Amino acid sequence: MTKKKNAPKYKIEGFRGVFVFLFGLSGIINILALTGAFYMMQITTER
């Protein structure tokens, strides 16, 4: 019999690069989405 406890972990290890890529892409998109808000905050509090 094969060990069924390690089966999900073995399948997830193959997608590690994909998870890292998606995490990084999500972070970049979030930073770009906040850029406009930070810019507007600086303009309105300039006085």
mmCIF file of the N, C-alpha and C atoms, coordinates in Angstrom:
data_MODEL
# 
_entry.id   MODEL 
# 
loop_
_atom_site.group_PDB 
_atom_site.id 
_atom_site.type_symbol 
_atom_site.label_atom_id 
_atom_site.label_alt_id 
_atom_site.label_comp_id 
_atom_site.label_asym_id 
_atom_site.label_entity_id 
_atom_site.label_seq_id 
_atom_site.pdbx_PDB_ins_code 
_atom_site.Cartn_x 
_atom_site.Cartn_y 
_atom_site.Cartn_z 
_atom_site.occupancy 
_atom_site.B_iso_or_equiv 
_atom_site.pdbx_formal_charge 
_atom_site.auth_seq_id 
_atom_site.auth_comp_id 
_atom_site.auth_asym_id 
_atom_site.auth_atom_id 
_atom_site.pdbx_PDB_model_num 
ATOM 1   N N  . MET A 1 1  ? 0.839  -1.199 0.000  1.00 0.00 ? 1  MET A N  1 
ATOM 2   C CA . MET A 1 1  ? 0.000  0.000  0.000  1.00 0.00 ? 1  MET A CA 1 
ATOM 3   C C  . MET A 1 1  ? 0.877  1.254  0.000  1.00 0.00 ? 1  MET A C  1 
ATOM 4   N N  . THR A 1 2  ? 0.388  2.280  -0.604 1.00 0.00 ? 2  THR A N  1 
ATOM 5   C CA . THR A 1 2  ? 1.117  3.544  -0.618 1.00 0.00 ? 2  THR A CA 1 
ATOM 6   C C  . THR A 1 2  ? 0.668  4.407  0.546  1.00 0.00 ? 2  THR A C  1 
ATOM 7   N N  . LYS A 1 3  ? 1.517  5.333  0.896  1.00 0.00 ? 3  LYS A N  1 
ATOM 8   C CA . LYS A 1 3  ? 1.176  6.254  1.974  1.00 0.00 ? 3  LYS A CA 1 
ATOM 9   C C  . LYS A 1 3  ? 0.240  7.326  1.430  1.00 0.00 ? 3  LYS A C  1 
ATOM 10  N N  . LYS A 1 4  ? -0.953 7.374  1.921  1.00 0.00 ? 4  LYS A N  1 
ATOM 11  C CA . LYS A 1 4  ? -1.925 8.353  1.442  1.00 0.00 ? 4  LYS A CA 1 
ATOM 12  C C  . LYS A 1 4  ? -1.794 9.693  2.160  1.00 0.00 ? 4  LYS A C  1 
ATOM 13  N N  . LYS A 1 5  ? -1.066 9.721  3.280  1.00 0.00 ? 5  LYS A N  1 
ATOM 14  C CA . LYS A 1 5  ? -0.906 10.979 4.010  1.00 0.00 ? 5  LYS A CA 1 
ATOM 15  C C  . LYS A 1 5  ? -0.039 11.959 3.224  1.00 0.00 ? 5  LYS A C  1 
ATOM 16  N N  . ASN A 1 6  ? 0.933  11.479 2.468  1.00 0.00 ? 6  ASN A N  1 
ATOM 17  C CA . ASN A 1 6  ? 1.848  12.364 1.747  1.00 0.00 ? 6  ASN A CA 1 
ATOM 18  C C  . ASN A 1 6  ? 1.339  12.724 0.351  1.00 0.00 ? 6  ASN A C  1 
ATOM 19  N N  . ALA A 1 7  ? 0.247  12.129 -0.083 1.00 0.00 ? 7  ALA A N  1 
ATOM 20  C CA . ALA A 1 7  ? -0.247 12.379 -1.434 1.00 0.00 ? 7  ALA A CA 1 
ATOM 21  C C  . ALA A 1 7  ? -0.608 13.850 -1.667 1.00 0.00 ? 7  ALA A C  1 
ATOM 22  N N  . PRO A 1 8  ? -1.378 14.517 -0.812 1.00 0.00 ? 8  PRO A N  1 
ATOM 23  C CA . PRO A 1 8  ? -1.700 15.930 -1.068 1.00 0.00 ? 8  PRO A CA 1 
ATOM 24  C C  . PRO A 1 8  ? -0.454 16.819 -1.027 1.00 0.00 ? 8  PRO A C  1 
ATOM 25  N N  . LYS A 1 9  ? 0.458  16.560 -0.096 1.00 0.00 ? 9  LYS A N  1 
ATOM 26  C CA . LYS A 1 9  ? 1.670  17.362 0.001  1.00 0.00 ? 9  LYS A CA 1 
ATOM 27  C C  . LYS A 1 9  ? 2.514  17.204 -1.254 1.00 0.00 ? 9  LYS A C  1 
ATOM 28  N N  . TYR A 1 10 ? 2.581  16.017 -1.779 1.00 0.00 ? 10 TYR A N  1 
ATOM 29  C CA . TYR A 1 10 ? 3.359  15.766 -2.988 1.00 0.00 ? 10 TYR A CA 1 
ATOM 30  C C  . TYR A 1 10 ? 2.765  16.520 -4.177 1.00 0.00 ? 10 TYR A C  1 
ATOM 31  N N  . LYS A 1 11 ? 1.455  16.594 -4.257 1.00 0.00 ? 11 LYS A N  1 
ATOM 32  C CA . LYS A 1 11 ? 0.815  17.308 -5.361 1.00 0.00 ? 11 LYS A CA 1 
ATOM 33  C C  . LYS A 1 11 ? 0.990  18.816 -5.236 1.00 0.00 ? 11 LYS A C  1 
ATOM 34  N N  . ILE A 1 12 ? 0.983  19.339 -4.026 1.00 0.00 ? 12 ILE A N  1 
ATOM 35  C CA . ILE A 1 12 ? 1.114  20.778 -3.807 1.00 0.00 ? 12 ILE A CA 1 
ATOM 36  C C  . ILE A 1 12 ? 2.538  21.248 -4.103 1.00 0.00 ? 12 ILE A C  1 
ATOM 37  N N  . GLU A 1 13 ? 3.543  20.418 -3.842 1.00 0.00 ? 13 GLU A N  1 
ATOM 38  C CA . GLU A 1 13 ? 4.931  20.827 -4.049 1.00 0.00 ? 13 GLU A CA 1 
ATOM 39  C C  . GLU A 1 13 ? 5.210  21.161 -5.507 1.00 0.00 ? 13 GLU A C  1 
ATOM 40  N N  . GLY A 1 14 ? 4.501  20.537 -6.429 1.00 0.00 ? 14 GLY A N  1 
ATOM 41  C CA . GLY A 1 14 ? 4.703  20.831 -7.835 1.00 0.00 ? 14 GLY A CA 1 
ATOM 42  C C  . GLY A 1 14 ? 4.216  22.212 -8.230 1.00 0.00 ? 14 GLY A C  1 
ATOM 43  N N  . PHE A 1 15 ? 3.320  22.796 -7.471 1.00 0.00 ? 15 PHE A N  1 
ATOM 44  C CA . PHE A 1 15 ? 2.756  24.109 -7.778 1.00 0.00 ? 15 PHE A CA 1 
ATOM 45  C C  . PHE A 1 15 ? 3.387  25.221 -6.955 1.00 0.00 ? 15 PHE A C  1 
ATOM 46  N N  . ARG A 1 16 ? 4.501  24.967 -6.302 1.00 0.00 ? 16 ARG A N  1 
ATOM 47  C CA . ARG A 1 16 ? 5.113  25.973 -5.442 1.00 0.00 ? 16 ARG A CA 1 
ATOM 48  C C  . ARG A 1 16 ? 5.496  27.225 -6.230 1.00 0.00 ? 16 ARG A C  1 
ATOM 49  N N  . GLY A 1 17 ? 6.066  27.046 -7.409 1.00 0.00 ? 17 GLY A N  1 
ATOM 50  C CA . GLY A 1 17 ? 6.432  28.195 -8.242 1.00 0.00 ? 17 GLY A CA 1 
ATOM 51  C C  . GLY A 1 17 ? 5.225  29.004 -8.660 1.00 0.00 ? 17 GLY A C  1 
ATOM 52  N N  . VAL A 1 18 ? 4.126  28.326 -8.939 1.00 0.00 ? 18 VAL A N  1 
ATOM 53  C CA . VAL A 1 18 ? 2.900  29.020 -9.333 1.00 0.00 ? 18 VAL A CA 1 
ATOM 54  C C  . VAL A 1 18 ? 2.370  29.842 -8.165 1.00 0.00 ? 18 VAL A C  1 
ATOM 55  N N  . PHE A 1 19 ? 2.401  29.281 -6.966 1.00 0.00 ? 19 PHE A N  1 
ATOM 56  C CA . PHE A 1 19 ? 1.923  30.009 -5.787 1.00 0.00 ? 19 PHE A CA 1 
ATOM 57  C C  . PHE A 1 19 ? 2.785  31.239 -5.519 1.00 0.00 ? 19 PHE A C  1 
ATOM 58  N N  . VAL A 1 20 ? 4.092  31.112 -5.650 1.00 0.00 ? 20 VAL A N  1 
ATOM 59  C CA . VAL A 1 20 ? 4.987  32.254 -5.431 1.00 0.00 ? 20 VAL A CA 1 
ATOM 60  C C  . VAL A 1 20 ? 4.727  33.338 -6.473 1.00 0.00 ? 20 VAL A C  1 
ATOM 61  N N  . PHE A 1 21 ? 4.531  32.924 -7.720 1.00 0.00 ? 21 PHE A N  1 
ATOM 62  C CA . PHE A 1 21 ? 4.244  33.888 -8.788 1.00 0.00 ? 21 PHE A CA 1 
ATOM 63  C C  . PHE A 1 21 ? 2.938  34.627 -8.524 1.00 0.00 ? 21 PHE A C  1 
ATOM 64  N N  . LEU A 1 22 ? 1.891  33.892 -8.160 1.00 0.00 ? 22 LEU A N  1 
ATOM 65  C CA . LEU A 1 22 ? 0.600  34.530 -7.899 1.00 0.00 ? 22 LEU A CA 1 
ATOM 66  C C  . LEU A 1 22 ? 0.664  35.454 -6.690 1.00 0.00 ? 22 LEU A C  1 
ATOM 67  N N  . PHE A 1 23 ? 1.434  35.068 -5.663 1.00 0.00 ? 23 PHE A N  1 
ATOM 68  C CA . PHE A 1 23 ? 1.592  35.912 -4.488 1.00 0.00 ? 23 PHE A CA 1 
ATOM 69  C C  . PHE A 1 23 ? 2.282  37.221 -4.867 1.00 0.00 ? 23 PHE A C  1 
ATOM 70  N N  . GLY A 1 24 ? 3.341  37.127 -5.647 1.00 0.00 ? 24 GLY A N  1 
ATOM 71  C CA . GLY A 1 24 ? 4.060  38.323 -6.074 1.00 0.00 ? 24 GLY A CA 1 
ATOM 72  C C  . GLY A 1 24 ? 3.219  39.209 -6.974 1.00 0.00 ? 24 GLY A C  1 
ATOM 73  N N  . LEU A 1 25 ? 2.513  38.601 -7.912 1.00 0.00 ? 25 LEU A N  1 
ATOM 74  C CA . LEU A 1 25 ? 1.655  39.364 -8.815 1.00 0.00 ? 25 LEU A CA 1 
ATOM 75  C C  . LEU A 1 25 ? 0.546  40.075 -8.048 1.00 0.00 ? 25 LEU A C  1 
ATOM 76  N N  . SER A 1 26 ? -0.023 39.402 -7.065 1.00 0.00 ? 26 SER A N  1 
ATOM 77  C CA . SER A 1 26 ? -1.067 40.008 -6.248 1.00 0.00 ? 26 SER A CA 1 
ATOM 78  C C  . SER A 1 26 ? -0.521 41.208 -5.481 1.00 0.00 ? 26 SER A C  1 
ATOM 79  N N  . GLY A 1 27 ? 0.678  41.078 -4.939 1.00 0.00 ? 27 GLY A N  1 
ATOM 80  C CA . GLY A 1 27 ? 1.293  42.184 -4.212 1.00 0.00 ? 27 GLY A CA 1 
ATOM 81  C C  . GLY A 1 27 ? 1.548  43.391 -5.100 1.00 0.00 ? 27 GLY A C  1 
ATOM 82  N N  . ILE A 1 28 ? 2.037  43.132 -6.312 1.00 0.00 ? 28 ILE A N  1 
ATOM 83  C CA . ILE A 1 28 ? 2.303  44.233 -7.242 1.00 0.00 ? 28 ILE A CA 1 
ATOM 84  C C  . ILE A 1 28 ? 0.998  44.931 -7.636 1.00 0.00 ? 28 ILE A C  1 
ATOM 85  N N  . ILE A 1 29 ? -0.026 44.171 -7.902 1.00 0.00 ? 29 ILE A N  1 
ATOM 86  C CA . ILE A 1 29 ? -1.319 44.766 -8.274 1.00 0.00 ? 29 ILE A CA 1 
ATOM 87  C C  . ILE A 1 29 ? -1.875 45.596 -7.120 1.00 0.00 ? 29 ILE A C  1 
ATOM 88  N N  . ASN A 1 30 ? -1.741 45.113 -5.901 1.00 0.00 ? 30 ASN A N  1 
ATOM 89  C CA . ASN A 1 30 ? -2.239 45.869 -4.748 1.00 0.00 ? 30 ASN A CA 1 
ATOM 90  C C  . ASN A 1 30 ? -1.476 47.177 -4.567 1.00 0.00 ? 30 ASN A C  1 
ATOM 91  N N  . ILE A 1 31 ? -0.171 47.153 -4.760 1.00 0.00 ? 31 ILE A N  1 
ATOM 92  C CA . ILE A 1 31 ? 0.626  48.378 -4.638 1.00 0.00 ? 31 ILE A CA 1 
ATOM 93  C C  . ILE A 1 31 ? 0.224  49.378 -5.713 1.00 0.00 ? 31 ILE A C  1 
ATOM 94  N N  . LEU A 1 32 ? 0.037  48.890 -6.950 1.00 0.00 ? 32 LEU A N  1 
ATOM 95  C CA . LEU A 1 32 ? -0.386 49.784 -8.023 1.00 0.00 ? 32 LEU A CA 1 
ATOM 96  C C  . LEU A 1 32 ? -1.785 50.353 -7.770 1.00 0.00 ? 32 LEU A C  1 
ATOM 97  N N  . ALA A 1 33 ? -2.651 49.571 -7.174 1.00 0.00 ? 33 ALA A N  1 
ATOM 98  C CA . ALA A 1 33 ? -4.000 50.053 -6.881 1.00 0.00 ? 33 ALA A CA 1 
ATOM 99  C C  . ALA A 1 33 ? -3.973 51.132 -5.804 1.00 0.00 ? 33 ALA A C  1 
ATOM 100 N N  . LEU A 1 34 ? -3.051 51.050 -4.869 1.00 0.00 ? 34 LEU A N  1 
ATOM 101 C CA . LEU A 1 34 ? -2.969 52.040 -3.791 1.00 0.00 ? 34 LEU A CA 1 
ATOM 102 C C  . LEU A 1 34 ? -2.207 53.298 -4.194 1.00 0.00 ? 34 LEU A C  1 
ATOM 103 N N  . THR A 1 35 ? -1.471 53.251 -5.298 1.00 0.00 ? 35 THR A N  1 
ATOM 104 C CA . THR A 1 35 ? -0.651 54.391 -5.708 1.00 0.00 ? 35 THR A CA 1 
ATOM 105 C C  . THR A 1 35 ? -1.498 55.640 -5.924 1.00 0.00 ? 35 THR A C  1 
ATOM 106 N N  . GLY A 1 36 ? -2.626 55.502 -6.604 1.00 0.00 ? 36 GLY A N  1 
ATOM 107 C CA . GLY A 1 36 ? -3.490 56.657 -6.849 1.00 0.00 ? 36 GLY A CA 1 
ATOM 108 C C  . GLY A 1 36 ? -4.034 57.250 -5.559 1.00 0.00 ? 36 GLY A C  1 
ATOM 109 N N  . ALA A 1 37 ? -4.407 56.407 -4.626 1.00 0.00 ? 37 ALA A N  1 
ATOM 110 C CA . ALA A 1 37 ? -4.939 56.904 -3.357 1.00 0.00 ? 37 ALA A CA 1 
ATOM 111 C C  . ALA A 1 37 ? -3.871 57.659 -2.569 1.00 0.00 ? 37 ALA A C  1 
ATOM 112 N N  . PHE A 1 38 ? -2.646 57.129 -2.552 1.00 0.00 ? 38 PHE A N  1 
ATOM 113 C CA . PHE A 1 38 ? -1.563 57.826 -1.844 1.00 0.00 ? 38 PHE A CA 1 
ATOM 114 C C  . PHE A 1 38 ? -1.234 59.153 -2.518 1.00 0.00 ? 38 PHE A C  1 
ATOM 115 N N  . TYR A 1 39 ? -1.275 59.187 -3.832 1.00 0.00 ? 39 TYR A N  1 
ATOM 116 C CA . TYR A 1 39 ? -1.008 60.424 -4.561 1.00 0.00 ? 39 TYR A CA 1 
ATOM 117 C C  . TYR A 1 39 ? -2.060 61.483 -4.239 1.00 0.00 ? 39 TYR A C  1 
ATOM 118 N N  . MET A 1 40 ? -3.330 61.097 -4.267 1.00 0.00 ? 40 MET A N  1 
ATOM 119 C CA . MET A 1 40 ? -4.398 62.040 -3.961 1.00 0.00 ? 40 MET A CA 1 
ATOM 120 C C  . MET A 1 40 ? -4.313 62.505 -2.510 1.00 0.00 ? 40 MET A C  1 
ATOM 121 N N  . MET A 1 41 ? -3.901 61.632 -1.614 1.00 0.00 ? 41 MET A N  1 
ATOM 122 C CA . MET A 1 41 ? -3.767 62.006 -0.210 1.00 0.00 ? 41 MET A CA 1 
ATOM 123 C C  . MET A 1 41 ? -2.660 63.054 -0.050 1.00 0.00 ? 41 MET A C  1 
ATOM 124 N N  . GLN A 1 42 ? -1.574 62.922 -0.796 1.00 0.00 ? 42 GLN A N  1 
ATOM 125 C CA . GLN A 1 42 ? -0.486 63.889 -0.719 1.00 0.00 ? 42 GLN A CA 1 
ATOM 126 C C  . GLN A 1 42 ? -0.907 65.239 -1.291 1.00 0.00 ? 42 GLN A C  1 
ATOM 127 N N  . ILE A 1 43 ? -1.692 65.212 -2.357 1.00 0.00 ? 43 ILE A N  1 
ATOM 128 C CA . ILE A 1 43 ? -2.129 66.489 -2.969 1.00 0.00 ? 43 ILE A CA 1 
ATOM 129 C C  . ILE A 1 43 ? -3.076 67.227 -2.028 1.00 0.00 ? 43 ILE A C  1 
ATOM 130 N N  . THR A 1 44 ? -4.013 66.517 -1.430 1.00 0.00 ? 44 THR A N  1 
ATOM 131 C CA . THR A 1 44 ? -5.023 67.196 -0.602 1.00 0.00 ? 44 THR A CA 1 
ATOM 132 C C  . THR A 1 44 ? -4.460 67.659 0.740  1.00 0.00 ? 44 THR A C  1 
ATOM 133 N N  . THR A 1 45 ? -3.414 67.044 1.239  1.00 0.00 ? 45 THR A N  1 
ATOM 134 C CA . THR A 1 45 ? -2.836 67.447 2.515  1.00 0.00 ? 45 THR A CA 1 
ATOM 135 C C  . THR A 1 45 ? -1.618 68.332 2.334  1.00 0.00 ? 45 THR A C  1 
ATOM 136 N N  . GLU A 1 46 ? -1.443 68.883 1.130  1.00 0.00 ? 46 GLU A N  1 
ATOM 137 C CA . GLU A 1 46 ? -0.267 69.671 0.827  1.00 0.00 ? 46 GLU A CA 1 
ATOM 138 C C  . GLU A 1 46 ? -0.292 71.054 1.449  1.00 0.00 ? 46 GLU A C  1 
ATOM 139 N N  . ARG A 1 47 ? -1.474 71.580 1.670  1.00 0.00 ? 47 ARG A N  1 
ATOM 140 C CA . ARG A 1 47 ? -1.602 72.962 2.135  1.00 0.00 ? 47 ARG A CA 1 
ATOM 141 C C  . ARG A 1 47 ? -1.158 73.145 3.539  1.00 0.00 ? 47 ARG A C  1 
# 
